[in-house]
Amino acid sequence: MCVLICGLVFATSAMAQDAAVQKASEKGAAKSEAKVKAVRFGKLWDGKGKVWTNAIVIVDGERVREVTTDTKRIPAQAEVLDLTKYFGLPGLIDVHTHMTLYTDETPGVPMLKQIASNSPAVEVFLARKGAMRTLQAGVTTVRDLGSDQYMDIAMRDLINRGEMVGPRMFVAGYGLTVTSAPYKPGPNLPAGGIADGVPEVLRVVRQQVAAGVDLIKLFASTGTDDDTSGYQTYGYDEIKAAVDAAHQFGKKIAIHSYGPDGARDAVRAGTDSLEHATDMDDATIAEMAKRGTYYVPTIDHNRYYIENGSKIGYTAGFEPRSQAFITRNLETARKAHRAGVKFAMGSDAVYSMFGQNTRELGWFVKAGMSSEEALKTATSNAAELLGKANELGTVAPGYFADLVAVEGDPTADIAVVLEKVKWVMKGGAVLVDKTKALR
């Protein structure tokens, strides 16, 4: 009798345990699937040239699991985000920013003065505002090309740790530049990034790598802010030393040159990207096309300077020079595009320009690109320049779930991207939502 009763007890207990295990398993699966999102778009340009109709992007954590049009593929417990009124895009990439040089437009206080008076801690704290405006423009990743006291590294790391909301950052630390300050008596340590001659160039490149940068930046000419001169500052040997040292450490390098001479030597030396350059001759442009050198013309930032010069603190009278530079910059971009040079979108966003990052795409269309070609400069092209072609710039399985919803068709009218971003996801998290999308 005991054997029978005990057997029944044990069987009942085993059944209860099995039921508990099954229930826990189902609960765990439901919890796991609850982390999955299904984002539905009316149309989706995937960054590879395909436009999907009634697209569904299955997002698992921070990555894309699947892109489909079959509603049956949506997991039962997934959170569904209905964006069927909108056109989807990959998260956009801006490859030339200065995120830690953010300022508000404080009445009566020039932005240059604000920057100069802020401590690094204050500047990084304020930069969160520019970071949010950048996200609102649909830009989920940036390449940041130069910052003081490694504020860019701090900001990158804070964002990666979830302590600050902002785009994914790839940073350069101090940009290498030649001595440009007069001698002062007494002990004077060289400012960060100062390097004269090949040995100093090698030392400063190594300093940036030791600090933890993602890439190297070098200024091969004069020209910035309201100064549109383009006098070459580094010679070929120095530029070549910087390029080779960067590549030795597995880092890419971006070289600034407003004028054609520094641009010529930067391309010959093997730079990965050339920033700003105007008036380049046919031979330099042909060499860029041959080598696959990326051109980041940053045409729009001089428009911003002209419109905001007095707020920034520039001396009146620079405007005609900057306007002439824009004209030459645009014409050089036209020539480069016709020659088959690769482009990547870089805004050179600084001060209060954050949020206007994608206006550069409008200039690319003026330079002869189709809207879709312009979109590629801010997605797949930019991702390749970053060395992240298998993770960013495309909506496909395994890529980061960086998605943007716009109102209108951006493949037909690039202005849609400039003006009508409605929703932004970065790494599976919705950071901007102006749609009140149905969850």
Stockholm file with secondary structure:
# STOCKHOLM 1.0

chainA/1-439         MCVLICGLVFATSAMAQDAAVQKASEKGAAKSEAKVKAVRFGKLWDGKGKVWTNAIVIVDGERVREVTTDTKRIPAQAEVLDLTKYFGLPGLIDVHTHMTLYTDETPGVPMLKQIASNSPAVEVFLARKGAMRTLQAGVTTVRDLGSDQYMDIAMRDLINRGEMVGPRMFVAGYGLTVTSAPYKPGPNLPAGGIADGVPEVLRVVRQQVAAGVDLIKLFASTGTDDDTSGYQTYGYDEIKAAVDAAHQFGKKIAIHSYGPDGARDAVRAGTDSLEHATDMDDATIAEMAKRGTYYVPTIDHNRYYIENGSKIGYTAGFEPRSQAFITRNLETARKAHRAGVKFAMGSDAVYSMFGQNTRELGWFVKAGMSSEEALKTATSNAAELLGKANELGTVAPGYFADLVAVEGDPTADIAVVLEKVKWVMKGGAVLVDKTKALR
#=GR chainA/1-439 SS CHHHHHHHHHHHHHHHHHHHHHHHHHHHHHHHHHTEEEEEEEEEECSSSCEEEEEEEEEETTEEEEEESCGGGSCTTCEEEEEEEEEEEECEEEEEEEEEEECCCCTTSCHHHHHHHSCHHHHHHHHHHHHHHHHHTTEEEEEECCCGGGHHHHHHHHHHTTSSCCCEEEECCSCBBCCCSCCCSSCCCCCTTBCCSHHHHHHHHHHHHHHTCSEEEEECBCCBTTBCCCCBCSCHHHHHHHHHHHHHTTCEEEEECSSHHHHHHHHHHTCSEEESCCSCCHHHHHHHHHHTCEEECCCHHHHHHHHHHHHHTCCTTCHHHHHHHHHHHHHHHHHHHHTTCEECCCCCEEETCTTCGGGHHHHHHHTTCCHHHHHHHTTHHHHHHHTCTTTSSSCSTTSBCCEEEESSCTTTCTHHHHHCEEEEEETTEEEEESSCCBC
#=GC SS_cons         CHHHHHHHHHHHHHHHHHHHHHHHHHHHHHHHHHTEEEEEEEEEECSSSCEEEEEEEEEETTEEEEEESCGGGSCTTCEEEEEEEEEEEECEEEEEEEEEEECCCCTTSCHHHHHHHSCHHHHHHHHHHHHHHHHHTTEEEEEECCCGGGHHHHHHHHHHTTSSCCCEEEECCSCBBCCCSCCCSSCCCCCTTBCCSHHHHHHHHHHHHHHTCSEEEEECBCCBTTBCCCCBCSCHHHHHHHHHHHHHTTCEEEEECSSHHHHHHHHHHTCSEEESCCSCCHHHHHHHHHHTCEEECCCHHHHHHHHHHHHHTCCTTCHHHHHHHHHHHHHHHHHHHHTTCEECCCCCEEETCTTCGGGHHHHHHHTTCCHHHHHHHTTHHHHHHHTCTTTSSSCSTTSBCCEEEESSCTTTCTHHHHHCEEEEEETTEEEEESSCCBC
//
